[in-house]
Amino acid sequence: MNAIRIICQDCGREFKCDTAGVLVKELFQKDKEVYRIWLADLLRCPGCGITVISRFADNPIAEHWNKEKMADILRQCETRILGKDLFIWREKSK
């Protein structure tokens, strides 16, 4: 299987992994509730330094319907038990 390659449109250089295993909160309902939490990687262009989040896990680590697990993961994020950076994912506004 071919790996996904991400190339910077400005520098023409391939992005490199800056931080493996960041957490991404996917929001819904006008950005007021967390729908899912994903593990992904933060990639950085070695030329210009711009960052992107990519290489998401196949499945989320928590989902809205499992309130107990969601609360536990969010609590770990707040107290940095997971030791990960946390990013927000919002759907594009219409």
C-alpha positions as CSV (number, residue, x, y, z in Angstrom):
1,M,0.0,0.0,0.0
2,N,1.3,3.5,-0.8
3,A,1.7,6.0,2.0
4,I,-0.1,9.3,1.6
5,R,2.4,12.0,0.8
6,I,1.6,15.6,1.6
7,I,3.5,18.3,-0.4
8,C,3.6,22.0,0.5
9,Q,2.0,24.0,-2.3
10,D,4.3,27.0,-1.5
11,C,7.7,25.2,-1.0
12,G,7.2,22.0,-3.0
13,R,8.7,20.0,-0.1
14,E,7.2,17.0,1.6
15,F,5.7,17.5,5.0
16,K,7.5,15.7,7.9
17,C,6.0,14.4,11.2
18,D,6.4,17.1,13.9
19,T,4.3,15.4,16.6
20,A,2.9,11.9,16.4
21,G,-0.4,11.1,18.2
22,V,-2.1,14.5,18.7
23,L,-5.7,14.6,19.7
24,V,-8.4,16.2,17.6
25,K,-11.8,17.1,19.0
26,E,-14.4,17.0,16.2
27,L,-17.3,19.4,17.1
28,F,-20.9,19.5,16.0
29,Q,-24.1,21.3,16.7
30,K,-22.7,24.8,16.1
31,D,-19.4,23.9,17.8
32,K,-21.0,23.5,21.2
33,E,-20.5,19.7,21.6
34,V,-17.7,17.2,21.0
35,Y,-18.9,14.6,18.5
36,R,-15.7,12.5,18.3
37,I,-12.1,12.5,19.5
38,W,-9.4,11.3,17.1
39,L,-5.7,10.4,17.2
40,A,-3.8,12.0,14.3
41,D,-0.3,13.4,13.5
42,L,0.8,17.0,13.2
43,L,3.0,17.4,10.1
44,R,5.2,20.4,9.4
45,C,6.7,21.7,6.1
46,P,10.5,21.8,6.6
47,G,10.7,24.7,4.2
48,C,8.2,27.3,5.4
49,G,7.1,25.7,8.7
50,I,3.3,25.6,8.0
51,T,1.6,22.7,9.8
52,V,-1.3,20.4,8.9
53,I,-3.1,17.6,10.8
54,S,-3.2,14.4,8.9
55,R,-2.9,10.6,9.1
56,F,-6.0,10.2,11.3
57,A,-6.6,6.8,13.0
58,D,-9.1,4.5,11.3
59,N,-11.6,4.9,14.2
60,P,-12.1,7.6,16.9
61,I,-11.0,7.0,20.4
62,A,-14.2,8.4,21.8
63,E,-17.7,9.2,20.4
64,H,-20.6,11.4,21.6
65,W,-22.9,8.4,22.4
66,N,-20.4,7.0,25.0
67,K,-20.6,9.9,27.4
68,E,-18.5,8.2,30.1
69,K,-15.6,7.4,27.8
70,M,-15.8,10.9,26.2
71,A,-15.7,12.6,29.7
72,D,-12.7,10.4,30.7
73,I,-10.8,11.3,27.5
74,L,-11.6,15.0,27.9
75,R,-10.5,14.9,31.5
76,Q,-7.2,13.3,30.5
77,C,-6.8,16.0,27.9
78,E,-7.4,18.8,30.4
79,T,-4.9,17.4,32.9
80,R,-2.4,16.5,30.2
81,I,-2.4,12.8,31.4
82,L,-2.3,11.8,27.7
83,G,0.6,14.2,27.1
84,K,-0.8,15.1,23.7
85,D,-1.6,18.4,21.9
86,L,-5.3,19.0,21.4
87,F,-6.8,20.5,18.3
88,I,-10.3,21.5,17.3
89,W,-12.0,20.2,14.1
90,R,-14.9,22.3,12.9
91,E,-17.0,21.6,9.8
92,K,-17.1,24.3,7.2
93,S,-19.8,26.9,7.8
94,K,-22.6,27.0,5.2
